[in-house]
Amino acid sequence: MATSVRMGSPSIEIVFKELGIAAITRGDQGIVALILRDAAKIEPLKLRNVTEIPKELSDYNKDQIAKAFMGYQTTPRFIYVYVQPAEAKDYTDALNYLRSVPFDWLAIPGIAKADTEAIVTWIKQMRDQEKKRVKAVLPNTKADYEGIVNFTSTDIKVGDKKYNTADYCARIAGLIAGTPLRIGCSFAPLPEVDDVLTPPRDKRDEAVDNGEFIIFNDGEKVKVNRAVNSFTTMVAEKLESFKKIKIVEAMDLIFSDIKKTAEDHYLGKYPNTYNNKCLLITAIQAYFESLEMDQIVALGSTNVSLDLAKQINHLRRKGVDVDKMSVRDLKNADTGSHVYLLAKTKILDAIEDIHLDIVI
């Protein structure tokens, strides 16, 4: 038994630490999924750059993929493309395929208003039930949910073309996917866009408060306003930070990293003793410390510990008389297959507001 712990301790800690060190690299390039309607019969694709776009696709769909690949500071790492028949009644087959595809951002070029609610429901199911932290950019969709970006800009002029809102969601998904974790995409320029319908400042502020992601012309260039998702109704568990795309991206990365690594390297591989719980705590702490060095979370802000309150509740449900137990006994108590941990950290936001008073 002791040998197992000694051999395992450095193993899982190294895996978590290396994962943390690599987080900034993975966070630099997100993965986009596109669902297209086309007459061409093409199997699902995994594209790495624009040179791999199939020539058989319509000009509209080729343009949509190319727009997504434009990204921002980087390009998306991959773009998964599911092509369904033009006459398809809904997106069921495409969504079933995407259940097993590792992506970050979904866009469906040209999606009709009547179909957006089904996509919102699917994203919520994937995030809340399946625990897969996927997100979508949808046109004019007041989802009030951190997993949905509500893009609302229209009359987007690119050269001699004009795009409506639904036609530019793929571009926005690619832009967000190409935004490194250290920064946000607020005020990110869209150099290909010549003009866009731009409301006055007070209306742009109102749009942000309403959970709308918009782009605007500042007189010199077209750029993103504030990078927010559609979440607007704050509750005790979800406050202001859940409105920020950057913050949610970091939360999703942390959640997915810890979940996957624990499943691959910890669950089922260690007896559920207090010492082995501490092993997992140490490993996760090392992961967060790597994120601190990468400026994803605030330096010194992280503390990972045993969630003693939840462990006590678990023991009570099992009929254990916890009132007579010492803290040491509570920590060492048998909790079956369950491990209750608590992690506290502070995810860093990007600089978006500068307050400067100049006195002459």
N, C-alpha and C positions, 0 to 999 in steps of 0.2 A: 504493500500500500504506500509506504513512504517513498519507495523508489519511483512509483508512478507520479507522485506529486513533484519530486525533484526533477524528473525528466520533463514533466509537463510545464512546470512553472516558466522556464525561459522560453519554451516553445510558443505558448499563447501570447506571452507578453511581447515577444519579438514580432509576431504576426500583427498584433494591434499597433505596435509602434511603427512598423514599416507601412502599415495602412495609413496611419496618420501623416507620415512623411510624404506619402504619395497622394494624399488628399488634394493638395493644391494642384497637382498635375491633372488628376481626374476632374477636378472642379473647373479647370480652365476650359474644357471642351465638353459640353453636354451632348446628349444624343436626341435627335429629332425623329419623330415618326409622322409620316404623311399618309393620309388616305385619299386616293385619287379616283375619279371616275373617268374611264377611257374606253374607247372601242377596241383598243389593242389588248390582246390576251397575254398578259405578262405575269409570271410568277412573282411572289414577294421578293423584294430586292433589299440588299444592304449596300448602300453607296458610300464611297469614301471621298469622292470629289466630283466636280461637274463633268469631268471627262467620261464618267461611267453612266451618265444619264442615257437611257435607251432612246435611240432614234425613232423607234416605233411610236412613242408617245405623241400626243397632240402638242402643238406649239404652246398651248396654255399650260399643260402639265409640265412640260420641260422648263418653261419659265418659272413655274412655282417652285420646282426643285432647286433651280439655279438661285432664286431669290433666298430660299432657306439657307443655302450654302454660303451666302454673303457674310453671315455671322456678324461679329462686332470686333473685339480685340483678337479673337481667334475664330475659326470656322467650327461648325459642329463636328464632333469626332466621327459620327456616322449619321446617315439619314436612312431610316428604314422606310420603304415605300410599299404600300399595299394598293394594288390596282384592282378595282372592282368594276364590273360592267356598268356602262353608262345608264342602263335601265334598272339597276339595282334599287329596290324599294327602300332599303335602310342600310345601316352600317354594321349589322349583326355579325356577318362573317369576318369583316375586317377587325372588329373589336375582339372577337374570339381569337383571332390570330395574334393580336397584340398582347393578349394576356401573358404569353410566354416570351415576349420580346423585351429586352432590357433597354428602355428608353426613358427620357426625362420629360420631353415636351411633345405634345400631339397638336397637329393642326390639320384641318380638313378644308382645303381650298374650295371656295364656292358653296360652302354648306348653307342650306336653307334655314331660315329662322325656326321652322317647325321641327327641325332635327336637332337643334342645339340642346334641348332639355334632356334628350336621351344620352347625349355625350356627358353632360354634367352629372347625371345619375351614375353613369359608368365610372367616371373619374372618382366620384365619392366612394363608390363600392370598392374600387381598386385601392384607394388610400386608406379608408377606414376599416374595411373588412379583410381584404387580401393583404394589407400592409405593404403595398407596393406604391412608392411615393412618386407616382406619375402626375403630370399636370397637363393642362391644355390651354391653348389660346383660341378663344371663340369670339365671333363678331356680335356685338350688341347683346350680351348675355349677362344679366344682373344675377349672378349665381350667389353672391354673398358668401364666397368660399375661397379659401387660400389656395386651392388647387386649380382654380380657374382664373385666367387673365381675360378681362373683358375689354377687348380692343374696339374702339368706337370711332376712330378717325375715318373720314371719307374724302372723296374727290382728291385722290392721291395721284399726282401727275409725275410720270417718269418718261422723259422724252416726249414722244407724241402719243403715249398711252395714258389712259386714265383708269385707275383701279378703284373699286369700291372696297368697303371694309372687309368683306369675306374673302376678297382676292389678295389681301395683304397680311393675313394671319400667319401664313407660312413664313413670310419674311420676319415677322416679329418673333415667332418661335425660334427661328435660327439666330436672331440677334441676341435673345436671352440666353440661348444655349452657348453662344460664343462669348459670353461675359464671364471672366474669371471670378472665382469666389471672393477674392480680396476686394473687388470693386462692385459697384452697382451699375445698371445701365441707364440710370437717370441722366438726361441730357446727352445720351449717345447720339451722334449724328447718323443720318441716313444719307450718305453722299449721292446716291443714285436718284433721290427724290428731288424734283425741281420745285414742287409746291404742294400744298395741302390746305384744305379748308381749315383756317385757323381762327378759333374763337378768341374774344378778348381775354385779358388776364384773369378777370374775376370768374369768367365761365370755365377757364382752364382749372382754376383752383377748385371750383365747384365739382368739376369732373373727377378730380383726384379724390375729393371727399366722398364721391359717389362710387368709388372703386373702379374708375375707368382708366384704362391705359390709352393715352393719346400721344400723337406726334404733332408738332406745330412748327411753323415757319417764324424764326426770330428776326427775319429781315436779311439775314446772311445765309442761313442754312436751315434745313429741316432736321429736327432732332426730337428725341423722346422727351416728354414732360417728366413727371415723377413716376418712377417704375413701381407701380402698385398693382396688386391683384384685385379681385372683385370683393374681397372680404371687407365688410363695413360694420357689421353688428357685433360689437365687442361683448364678451362674456367673461366670467371669472377666469376660465382656463385659457382664453384667447384674448389678448389685449392688443394694443397698437402695433406691436412688432409683427404680428401676423399679417398685416397689410403690405409689408415690404417684400418684394420678390427676392431680394438678396438674402434677407433673414430666413425666409422659408426654404430657399435653396440650400442654405447651410444646415438648417434643421433636418431637411430631407437626407442630405448626404450623411450626417452623423447617425441618424436613425438607421439608414440602410447599411452603413458600414458595420455598426455594432451588431445589428440583427444577423447579417450574413456571416460575419466572422464568428460570432458565437455559435451559430448553427453549424458552421463548417469545422470549427476547431475546439468547441467546448461541450456543446450539448451531447449527452450520451457517452461522453468520453472520460468523465470524472465522477467519483462518488460525491454525493451532495453533503460534504462536510463543511464545517465553518472555515477550515483552512483552505479548501478549494473555492469557497465563495470569496475569500480574501484574494486568492489567486486571480479570479476574474476582475475583482475591484482594482487590483494593481495594474492589470493589463489595460483596462478601460481608462484608468487615470493616465497611463503612459500615452495612450492614443490622444486624449485631450491635450496633453502637454505638447504633443507634436503640432496639433492645430493651433495652439497658442504661439508657437514659433513661426507658424505660417500666417499669423495675424488674421485667422478666421474667428477665433474666440479670444477674449481679453486675457492678457497675461495675468496669471495668478487667480483667475476667476473660478477655476474648476475644483470641485470636491466630489468625489465618488465614495459612497459609503453604503453600508447595509441599511436598508429601510426597516428599522426595528419596529416602527409602528405597524407596518403592513405584516411583518413577520408575527407580531403579537396577535393581530387580528386573525391570521391564518391558524395559529395555535388555538385560539379561542373557538374557532369554528370546528376544530377537531376535538373539542371537549377538554383541552388541557387547562389546568388551573394555573394560569400565568401569574396570578397575584402573589404567589408564594415563591416565585422564581427570581433569582438574582439576574442582573444584567448579563453576566457571563453565561449563566445557564440559558437565558433567552437567546443569546447569540449562537450558542452551540446546539440549540434545540433542533430536533429532526423536523424538517419542513417538506418531507417527501421528495417530490421532483421539482419543487418550486424554489426559485431564488429571487428574493426581493431586494432590489438595489435602488438607490436614489442618487442621481447625478445633478449637480447644480453648476451652471456655467453661464457665461455672458457672451453671446454672439455679437461680433463687431459689425456695426452698420458702416456704410460708406459716408464720406463727407458730402452732404447735399445742400446744407444751409450754412452760409457764412454771414455772421453778424459783425459788422464793422462800423464803428462810429469814428468819424474823422473830425477832430476839433481844430479849428484854425484861429 
